[in-house]
Amino acid sequence: IYHYKLAVAQLKGRLVEYKEREVKYIEKIKTLELYRESNLKCIETLSKQLETLKLEKEGVNGKLAGLLKASKNLDNLIESQRSDKVKDGVGYNAVPPSATDLYLSPKKDLSWTSLLEFVDDTVTDYSRLMPTIESTSEEGQNKNSSTSEDVASPIT
């Protein structure tokens, strides 16, 4: 009898353990089913978006084909209207342009960066020089308040 009661107690313990596992598995199954349903809904919406994008792509490809055909037709029309004289060079002249047509763009003034490669040695100043008056306190005492003037020669 003692062994019988011991075996029954062990079976009841196992039964409780199996019931707990069953509850955990049922919860896992419900969670996985919800996850599966959400994935199916996501797949459905993405497939609808894919279909609409395919339709838009077909429309854009049709427009592109039409534009390419129109461009080719315009090129053929322009080519047919060119004279034989113009077709020889097709954009190139036999004579190079004259020297007066070649202009150099002015260099940017980057001398403020104090880098030697940007310093321009040639200075062109078209302004008129004005007379300057210099006076110091020592000169005023020595020369009886006389001033010295530097006058530039006029530009002709």
C-alpha positions as CSV (number, residue, x, y, z in Angstrom):
1,I,0.0,0.0,0.0
2,Y,2.8,2.4,0.8
3,H,4.3,1.8,-2.6
4,Y,1.0,2.3,-4.2
5,K,0.4,5.7,-2.5
6,L,3.9,6.7,-3.4
7,A,3.3,5.9,-7.1
8,V,0.0,7.8,-7.1
9,A,1.7,10.9,-5.6
10,Q,4.4,10.8,-8.3
11,L,1.8,10.5,-11.0
12,K,-0.2,13.4,-9.6
13,G,3.1,15.5,-9.6
14,R,3.7,14.6,-13.2
15,L,0.1,15.4,-14.1
16,V,0.5,18.9,-12.5
17,E,3.8,19.4,-14.4
18,Y,2.2,18.4,-17.7
19,K,-0.8,20.7,-17.1
20,E,1.6,23.6,-16.5
21,R,3.5,22.8,-19.7
22,E,0.2,22.5,-21.6
23,V,-0.8,26.0,-20.5
24,K,2.5,27.5,-21.6
25,Y,2.3,25.7,-24.9
26,I,-1.2,27.0,-25.5
27,E,-0.1,30.6,-24.8
28,K,2.8,30.1,-27.2
29,I,0.5,28.7,-29.9
30,K,-1.9,31.7,-29.5
31,T,1.0,34.2,-29.7
32,L,2.3,32.5,-32.9
33,E,-1.1,32.5,-34.4
34,L,-1.5,36.2,-33.8
35,Y,2.0,36.8,-35.3
36,R,1.1,34.7,-38.3
37,E,-2.2,36.7,-38.8
38,S,-0.3,40.0,-38.7
39,N,2.3,38.7,-41.2
40,L,-0.5,37.6,-43.5
41,K,-2.1,41.0,-43.3
42,C,1.3,42.6,-44.0
43,I,1.9,40.3,-47.0
44,E,-1.5,41.2,-48.3
45,T,-1.0,44.9,-48.1
46,L,2.5,44.7,-49.6
47,S,1.2,42.6,-52.5
48,K,-1.5,45.2,-53.2
49,Q,1.1,47.9,-53.2
50,L,3.3,45.8,-55.6
51,E,0.4,45.5,-58.0
52,T,-0.3,49.2,-58.0
53,L,3.4,49.9,-58.5
54,K,3.5,47.5,-61.4
55,L,0.6,49.3,-63.0
56,E,2.3,52.6,-62.6
57,K,5.5,51.2,-64.0
58,E,3.7,50.0,-67.1
59,G,2.1,53.5,-67.6
60,V,5.5,55.2,-67.2
61,N,7.2,52.7,-69.6
62,G,4.4,53.4,-72.1
63,K,5.0,57.1,-71.8
64,L,8.8,56.7,-72.1
65,A,8.4,54.6,-75.2
66,G,6.2,57.3,-76.8
67,L,8.7,60.0,-75.9
68,L,11.6,58.0,-77.3
69,K,9.7,57.5,-80.5
70,A,8.8,61.2,-80.7
71,S,12.4,62.1,-80.1
72,K,13.6,59.8,-82.9
73,N,11.0,61.2,-85.3
74,L,12.1,64.8,-84.4
75,D,15.7,63.8,-85.0
76,N,14.8,62.4,-88.4
77,L,12.8,65.5,-89.3
78,I,15.7,67.8,-88.3
79,E,18.2,65.7,-90.2
80,S,16.0,65.8,-93.3
81,Q,15.9,69.6,-93.2
82,R,19.7,70.1,-93.0
83,S,21.4,71.0,-96.2
84,D,24.3,69.0,-97.5
85,K,26.6,72.0,-97.0
86,V,25.9,72.0,-93.3
87,K,26.2,68.2,-92.9
88,D,29.9,68.2,-93.9
89,G,31.3,69.6,-90.7
90,V,28.4,68.7,-88.4
91,G,29.3,71.3,-85.9
92,Y,33.0,71.8,-86.7
93,N,34.4,74.8,-88.6
94,A,37.4,74.4,-90.9
95,V,38.9,77.8,-89.7
96,P,39.6,78.2,-86.0
97,P,38.0,81.3,-84.3
98,S,40.0,84.5,-84.4
99,A,42.2,85.6,-81.6
100,T,39.7,88.3,-80.6
101,D,37.1,85.7,-80.0
102,L,39.2,83.8,-77.4
103,Y,38.6,85.3,-74.0
104,L,40.2,84.2,-70.8
105,S,38.1,84.4,-67.7
106,P,39.6,86.7,-65.1
107,K,41.4,85.1,-62.3
108,K,39.8,85.2,-58.9
109,D,41.6,87.3,-56.3
110,L,42.6,84.9,-53.6
111,S,45.6,86.9,-52.3
112,W,43.8,87.4,-48.9
113,T,44.6,83.7,-48.2
114,S,48.3,84.7,-47.9
115,L,49.3,81.7,-49.9
116,L,52.1,82.4,-52.4
117,E,50.5,80.6,-55.3
118,F,47.6,83.0,-55.3
119,V,49.6,86.3,-55.1
120,D,49.4,88.2,-58.4
121,D,52.5,90.4,-59.0
122,T,50.9,92.5,-61.7
123,V,48.9,95.4,-60.3
124,T,46.8,97.5,-62.6
125,D,45.6,100.7,-61.0
126,Y,43.6,103.1,-63.2
127,S,42.7,105.6,-60.4
128,R,44.2,109.1,-60.4
129,L,46.7,109.9,-57.7
130,M,45.6,112.8,-55.5
131,P,48.1,115.0,-53.7
132,T,48.9,113.9,-50.2
133,I,49.9,116.1,-47.3
134,E,52.2,114.8,-44.7
135,S,53.0,116.6,-41.6
136,T,54.6,115.7,-38.3
137,S,55.1,117.6,-35.1
138,E,58.9,117.8,-35.7
139,E,58.5,119.2,-39.2
140,G,56.1,121.8,-37.9
141,Q,58.7,123.1,-35.4
142,N,61.6,122.9,-37.8
143,K,60.0,124.4,-40.9
144,N,57.6,126.9,-39.3
145,S,54.4,124.9,-40.0
146,S,55.2,124.2,-43.7
147,T,53.8,121.1,-45.4
148,S,55.3,118.9,-48.0
149,E,53.2,117.8,-51.0
150,D,53.7,114.9,-53.3
151,V,51.9,115.6,-56.6
152,A,51.6,112.8,-59.1
153,S,52.1,113.5,-62.8
154,P,48.8,113.5,-64.7
155,I,48.1,110.4,-66.7
156,T,47.9,111.0,-70.5
